[in-house]
Amino acid sequence: MVRIKNLSKIKIKKYMPSKEIIDSSPVSDISGTIDIPGDKSISHRALLLGAMAEGETTANGFLNGEDCIATMEALTCLGVRFELKDTDLKVISRGIKNFIPPRKELDLGNSGTGMRLLMGILSSAPFSSKLTGDSSLLSRPMERIAKPLRMMGARIKTSNGRPPVEITGSSKLKAISYSLPVSSAQLKSAILLASLSSEGLTKVTSPGISRDHTERMLKAMGIKIDCSDTISLLGPQKIKPSKLNIPRDFSSASFFIVAGLIGSERGILIPKVNVNDTRIGLLEILNNMGANLQILNKKKIGSEYIADIFVRKSNLKGVKVDSSLVSLSIDELPILFIAAAYAKGVTEVMGASELRYKESDRLSAMSRGLEEVGVRNEERQDGIIIYGGPIKGGTVNSFGDHRVAMSFIIAGIKAEGNLSVYNTKSIDTSFPNFVDTACRLGLKVGKRVSSI
């Protein structure tokens, strides 16, 4: 059993451009059955909502990745204790009303989810905190989160709209009615978590659909919340300690879904994956491209739906992606761009400006990477146009972005030559055993360290 005093053994390092390189070589075929790690979004929420509850909350299937561990370490500074054995998590807390003032900065590492949701939680804490992170997180926008929380009564200071974030909570938060400027699960969740400690009815409306894991988990932990077109929550309410189930991460599975579509004659089976409707926009896009994929054995476990996903090699065609699917596939767009590169014809994705505010500017990173491996594309302000054609191999910089790195590693499966991806250490934030999983399917991938 790993207790909180031992978390220093897996302490998160400040992000710097890494010397780690992963080489991906073309293969004739890949196939097999693989297990994907637990859902990162839901693992974060298990930590944070469990910390807000008074008592013991347990969760199985927890993602023991660097982002979640960073969030866990920040919560220990508030007096929360944890026990972690493999993927079984126990959160032991005296509740949000009994958080202790942190004696140091809360370092969220690379975890944007951890920082943004914790801003909502700390809005009601009657003390001051400073939230910081690595160089990647320090470049990401936080003012969009701070604005509604200030309206509720929290005092928040950012650094030109970015971290570090200084926050002094209020024990007398007020309810608000707020229209989100963009469809954002993190913004919505920060407001909802703050509203649990507010007086009155908080209402949140969104211009489109976004992930609903927070709403589902709040309901599972005893919170009364109306999730119609306008989300309504009457505060204050107390979260109850609960037993939670964390399904396998669809975003992590997406890399091997596309791997199967471009390189598996015999097929790849990925069991027990989260297929929440707000997460699987990628599947609809791939179906429109002609993907040979099946959703099998769908069932509800706890508050989420899971299913087995089977894929095999397909003759993909380019498509114009409907804007309504973009927010439902925002984290999967980098690997979609690889599918588009292997497709016949032109693929157009617009309305994806949010990609510019992830761990990297993903629109720019993917466009530059595709160009480096010989794929013609046109980067636009809020999207990209990709002209399908052969991937020649070459060298790509992931800019320390885990999803960019994994996408180009998959791109090497059917490339005309070897493909090397630089700055890949960030993969550990969401998929620590990615390379081992790839090798089990027959991919030729290997790590090395640059001497430069």
Helices and strands as residue ranges (DSSP letters): E 2-3, G 4-10, E 20-25, E 31-33, H 40-52, E 54-60, H 66-76, E 81-85, E 88-94, G 96-98, E 106-107, H 112-122, E 128-132, G 137-139, H 143-152, E 155-159, E 162-168, E 173-174, E 177-179, H 185-195, E 198-205, H 213-220, E 225-227, E 231-235, E 243-245, H 250-263, E 267-274, H 281-288, E 292-301, E 304-312, H 323-326, G 330-332, H 333-342, E 346-349, G 353-357, H 362-372, E 377-380, E 383-387, E 394-397, H 402-411, G 412-414, E 419-422, G 425-429, H 434-441, E 444-449
